[in-house]
């Protein structure tokens, strides 16, 4: 990876400077969105010590430059349309390690470039199905392709595997593993009935759960939850010092049975956390059709949120919209859910301000205004694991929980917990600490031990409670 140095003078200082320049490893970050802030700050802060130089590339050159303004000696921001294959490949070719913070659907193009150009790559996203057939080629090329290296997925894997490996060493046999995570709003900034504000991509929040039926196993029976039932089939979870949350199943939990070496476990479920009551109210949008992203609505340029709701609720427009909506949903007009919809302004005469969007995209416009983090607001990340296992003829149950509050609007808890594990993994890859090659997840001690230890040093650590002890 390290380039050659050609000195033109014998001056010792200049020789030393050239050696330093030659040793620099170049890291490229593709995408400068809100989850990249803490990642970039960490890399800049460690650049001189680690002999790194950093490039942040984004479609918005102003944003890319702003993200590196505190580290111009070691970092630069550049404009890049990541959909431009030629420009993207040229930039990848001039770096040693690529971090893709792009939308998940763009990762495969980046990964193909990295294989062809022989570059290591890290992403925070789930492994695309199309990537696994490339594993052998990446291994042959001697490349690390480290995926699911953020928060969820990421810290969830690492924290779970550290405890699962410990239980296995102690002779325990796993019976139940459940894991939930949520990006929420800190208690001191929680001033709305939904208990929620955006700390990551709003579109992903609005469309959550629409990628197919959630799948998990409970008591040896495989369970499927279709989207229209996802926010009804919830569980109540009590997190120490934070109170009660709703948990709903997330994607395909079964694929992690093998990854976690839990092929025979009777119960395994991975899910998402929301504040108590959120899921019941969000289910109202699902049942009405407000989260559909498959067609464009024709409401008119002067349409109001009452017009939007009337488009989904049967009955004459002149009749009480709140009562009609409650009747369709099978609840009382003055229920908590209806109060939560009213707080958003769903029955009001405020203008939507846009036409021709899908129901989901239209709703997103309102939520971005109502659920925006204020100037002094802080977000909250919560993670909770449940381990039930048998050991020496006895049943044991362990709960592990993590709570992280953001520093400010820029370095949110979400940005820190997504970005810092990726940044720490850069050290492992570029310093030759990882012996494995190919497509991998952060499931081995070689990854999870140094990353979790460093996170703990920064105040991001788990609390463990032995239940019934």
N, C-alpha and C positions, 0 to 999 in steps of 0.2 A: 504493500500500500504506500510505502514511503518513497517519495521521489528522490532523484539524485540531486546532488548539490555541486555546482561548478563555481569555485571561487576564482576571482580575478585578482585578488590581492592577498598578501601574506599577513596583513594586519590581523592580530588575534581577535579583536573585538568583532571585526567584520566576519571572520571565519565562524565565530561562535553564533553570530546572528544568522548566518546562512545555514548553519547546522540546525538551528531551531526552526527556521522556515521549512527546511527539507523534511523535518520530522512531523510537521503538522498533519493531523488527520482531518479530513474534510467531511463535515456532516451536513446533509441537506434535509431540511424540513419542507415538505410539500403541504401547504395549507396553513394559514395563520388565523384560524378561527378561535373562538373563545376558550376552547379546551387546550390551546397550545401555549398560553401565557406562562404558566409555571414551568413547563418544559423548556421554553426558550430561556427564561431567567436562570434556571439551573445550569443549562449548557453554557451560557455566557459566563456565569460565575465560576465555572470549573474549567473554562477553555484554556487558560494559560497553564494551569497545573497539569492538565491532561494532554496538552499539546493538540488542542482542537481549533479548528476554524469553522464557523457556522454560516450557512446560507439559509435564509427563510424566503420561500417563494410562494407568492399568492397572486391571484388574478387582480387583486387590488394592490397596486404598488405602494400607495400611501399607507395602507394597513401593514404591509410587509416591512416598510421602513420604520413605522412607529413601534413595531414589536421589538426592534433591535436597537432602539435609540440609546439605550443605556450601555450598550456594548459595542460601539462602532469600531473599536480597535480589534475586535475578534469576530465580529458578525456583520453581515450585510443583508439587506432586504432587496429582493428583486421581483420584477413582474413576470408572472408565468400563467398562461392559460393551460392548465394541466390536460385539457382535451387536445391540445396541439401536440401530436405525437413526436414531431421532429424537434420542437423546442424542448419538450419534456425529456426526451432521450439525451439531447445534448447536455442538459444540466445534470442529469443523473450520471452521465459518463465522467464528469469532472469531479465527482465526489466519491468518498470511500464507503459511507454508510448513509442509507436513505431511510428517513422516517416519513411514512405517509399518514398525514392527518386529514386526508381528503375524504369525501363521502365514500361509504363502503363500496358503492357500485363502480368506483373508479380504481379500486385497488388492483384488480387483475391486470390492467394495462401497465401499471407501475411495476408489478411483480414480474411480468414478462420482460420488461425492459431490464430489470435488475438481473434476471437470469442471463439474458443475452450479453449484458455489459459486465457481468460478474461483480455485482455489488451486494453487500449485506443489506437487509431491510428489516425494519420493525414497524408494526402497526398495532393500534389499540383495538382493532375490529375482529369480529368472528372470522374464522378461517373459511373462505369461500369454498364451496364444494369442488369448484374447478381447479383449486390449487393443489389438492392432494395428489392427483396424477403427475404433478410436476416435482414431487418430493425427490424422486431418484435423481432427476437432473440437477436439482439444487445440491444434493449430497455429492454428486460426482464433481460439481464445480467448486465444492468446498465452501459453500455459502450458508450463512445463518439466515433463516426466514422466521423471525420471532413474531408471532401473532398473539392477539388477545392479551396485550401487555399494558392495559390501562387500569380502570377501576373495576368495571363489570361489563365485559370480562377483563380479568387481570388480577387485581388484589384479591378478588374472591377466590380465584384458583390457588394463588400462592398461600393465602392464609389457611384455606381448607386443607391443602396438601401437607402443609407443615404439621397440622394436628392429626390428619389421617395417618401420616407416616409414623408419628409418635405413638398413636394408638396401636398400630400394627407392630411396632417394636416391642410394645408392652404386652403383646399377646392378645389384644382385643379383637373381637369380630364385629364388624359394623352391621347394624340392623336398620338404622335410619340416618339419612343425611339430608338436611334441608338448608337452603341458603337463600337469603333475600337481601336485596340492596335497593336503595332509593336515593335520588337526588332531590332534596326538599328545600325548605326555607328554615333558617335558624329560628329557635323559639322567640328570641327577642325581636325578630323581624316578621313574625307571623301575625299579620293583621287583617287576614281575609278569611271567610268561612271555609274556603277550600283547603287552607293550610298548604298552599303551593305557590311557588314562583319559579320562573324559568331560570335555570343555571346552565342549560345546554340547549341543543338544537330544538326549537319549538315544534318544528315539523315532525321530528321523531316522536315527540310526546303525543301529538295529536293522532298520529298513525300507529301508535304502539299496539302490538298484538295482532296486526293485520297480515302478518307473514305466513299464515296457516295456523292450524289448530295447535294449541299448546299441548305438550306431551310429557308425561312423567309416569312414575310407577309408585303405587302405594299398596302395601301389604301384598306384594307379589302380583298385583293386577295393573296392567298398563292402562292409563287413563288419558283421554283426549278431551280437551275443552275447546270447542269452536269459538270464534270471535264473539258471536252474539251472546255467549254465556260467560265470557272471560272475566268480566267485572262484577259478575254475580257470584261465581264460585270462588269466594275469597276466604282467607283465614285471618283471625285476629292474632297479632303478635305483640307481646309486651317486651319493650327494650328498656333495660335498666336506665333510670334517670331521664328517660325521654318519653315514656308513656306508651300508648297503644297505637298500633298501625294496622292498616289493611295490607294483606299480601296476596298477590295474584300470580299465577303460574306464568313463566316466561319461556317462550320458544320450546326447543326440544331438549329436555333434561336428560333423556335416555342416552344421548351420545356421550355423556360424560361418565357413564358407568364404566366403560372401558378405560377412558382417559384417567380416571381416578382409581383404577384397579378395584372397582366395586361391582364386578360383573354379577355377583350373586346377591347383592343387597336388595331386600324386599321393598324398601321405600327410599326414593331419591327424587327430590324436587328442587328446582331453582326458580326463584320468583322475584318480583318487583315489589317494593314498599311504597305506600302512600299513607298520608295521615288518615286517621279513622274518619270514615264518612265520605272520603273522596271517591272511592270506587262506585258507591251507590249512585252518586250524582253524575259521575262520568258515564255510567251505564245508561242514564237517561238520554244522553247524546247518541250513544251507540244504537239504542232501540229506535230512536226517532229517525236515524239515518244521517245525522249531522257530521259524522266522521267519514262519510263516503268520499273517496278521492277519485272516483271513476268517471265523473261527468261534470260539465260546466253548468252552473245555474244561470238562469235568465231572470234577474230580479228587477232590472232597471237601475239607472244611475242614481236615482234618489231613494232607493229602497232603504228601509229601516230594519232593525232587528226584529220588530214585530212582523214585518213582511217575510223575513227569513224563517221565523218559526211557523208562520201560517202556511208556508210552503210544505211543511212536513206534517202539520196537525190537521186532522179532518174537521169539518164544520165550517159554517159561515164566518168570514173574517170579522164581522161586527160583534160576534159573541165573545164573552170573556175568554181571552187566550190562555190565561193561567189555568182556569178551570178545565178548559178543553185539553190542555197539555197533560194535566194531572190525570184526567180520565183515561187518556190514551196509555199512560204509564201505569195505571192501576194504583194510584196513590191519592192522598188527600191534597187539596189545593194549598194548604198551609203546612205541608210537611217540610222537614229540613231540606230535602232535595229540592223542592220547589223554591224555597228561600235562597238556596245556593244559585239556582238558575236566575232568579230575579236579581240577585246581587251583581251578576255579570251584565245585566241589562237585557236579557233575552226577551222580555215582554215590554220593552220600552221603545221610544220613538227616535232614538239616536240613529244617525245615518251610518250605514255600513261603510260607505266611501269607496266601494269597488264593485264591479259587476263582471260576470263571465268567469268566476272562479268556481272550483269544486266546492261542495258543502264543507269539506274539511279545511280547505285553504281559506274559505270565507270565515269560518269559525276561528281559525288561527289568528286572523287579523285582530279580532276582538281580544283573544286571550293574551296576545303579545302586549296589548295595552294594559289589561287588567292584572296580569301576572308578572309584570316587569319588576326586576329588582330595583328598588329605589336607591338614591345616592348613598344612603347610609345603611342599606340592607346587607345582610350576610346570608349566605346559603348554608345548607347542612347536608352532609352525606352520612347515611346510616347503612350499616351492613350487619347482618345477624346470621349466624350459623347455629344449627342444632345437630349434635352428634349423639346418637344413642347406640350403645355397643355392649356386648357381653364379654365379661372377663372373669375368669376363675369362678364360673357359675353364678356370677352376679351381673345385674344390669346396671349400667352407668349412663348418665346423661350429662352432657357438657354443652353449655351455650357460650358462644364467643361473639362479642359485639364490638363494633367500631363506630365512633361518632366523630366527625371532623367538621368544624365550623370554618367558613371561609374567612380570609383576611380582609378582603375588600371586594369591590365589584369586578376587579380585574383578576386578582389571584383568588378566585373562589375555591371553595372546598372541592367542587367538581374539577376545576382546572388542575388543582394540586394533586388530587388522587388519580386523575387520568394521566397527567403529564409527567409527574415525578418518577413513577415506575419505568416509564419509557426512557427517561433521561438516565436513570441509574443503569438500565440495561445497556446503554451505549458504552459505558465503562467496561462492562463484562465482555461485550463483543469486540471492541477495539483493543482491549488489553489482553485478548487471547484467553480469557477465563472460561470460555465455553468450548468444550471439546466436541460436543455433538454438532452435526450439520444437518441441513434440510429444513423441512417445515416442522415447526415445533410450537408448543404452548409452554408457559412458565410453570411447569409442574415438577421440575427436578430441584433438589436442594442446591445445586450449583447456581440456580437462578433465584429461588425464593429465599434462601437464607441471607445472602448479602443485601437483596432489595428490601426485604421486610425489616432487617436489622437497621438499615439506613433510614427507612421510613420512621421506625420507632425513635431513632435519634432526633428526627424532626417533629416528633410529637404525634405521629400517625401510627397508633398501636391498638391492639385488641385487648379487651377485657375478657377474661375467662371466668365462668361461674359453673361449678359442679352442682347440678340440681339434686336436691335431696340430701346433700352432704352436710 
